[in-house]
């Protein structure tokens, strides 16, 4: 069984509108959300074997705040994840070795949301499915499980949605 963790980067700052999109850092709210997600990973013993992250500053900063909960993980930064479609995200996942049983992908919308919806099967209408279908806010995590033997076999409806956690689920003061 493969475990896939799809994390949208935390909230970015718009304090400096002249900064290129790829170079926007996290906002104060985003740092708080990423730290809460770190606590969630730690409390739920989530330790993926592999991590693929967008090179965007806000995604890298989100991952950096998560790393203390992830153990000895050497993340891979993949340029394809920046502004990627769900099809490109699938190609990135297909590059993972078959023996890897769990992976974290940190990316952006709309590709990340579309990937989660594409992979979800009809049995995935459990915890968080309605929230995911409504909106995939910054800092949110979709947890999917697949019986696929390797990552190249991920396809439409091939995963069960085990949960969808938004920062606001962890701290109501953050809102959506």
Secondary structure, 3 states (H helix, E strand, C coil): CEEEEEEECCCECCCCCCCCHHHCCECHHHHHHHHHHHHHHHHCCCCCCEEEECCCHHHHHHHHHHHHHHCCCCCEECHHHCCCCHHHHHHHHHCCCCCCCEEEEEECCCHHHHHHHHHECHHHCCCCHHHHHHCCCCCCEEEEEECCCCHHHCCCCCEEEEEEECHHHHCHHHCC
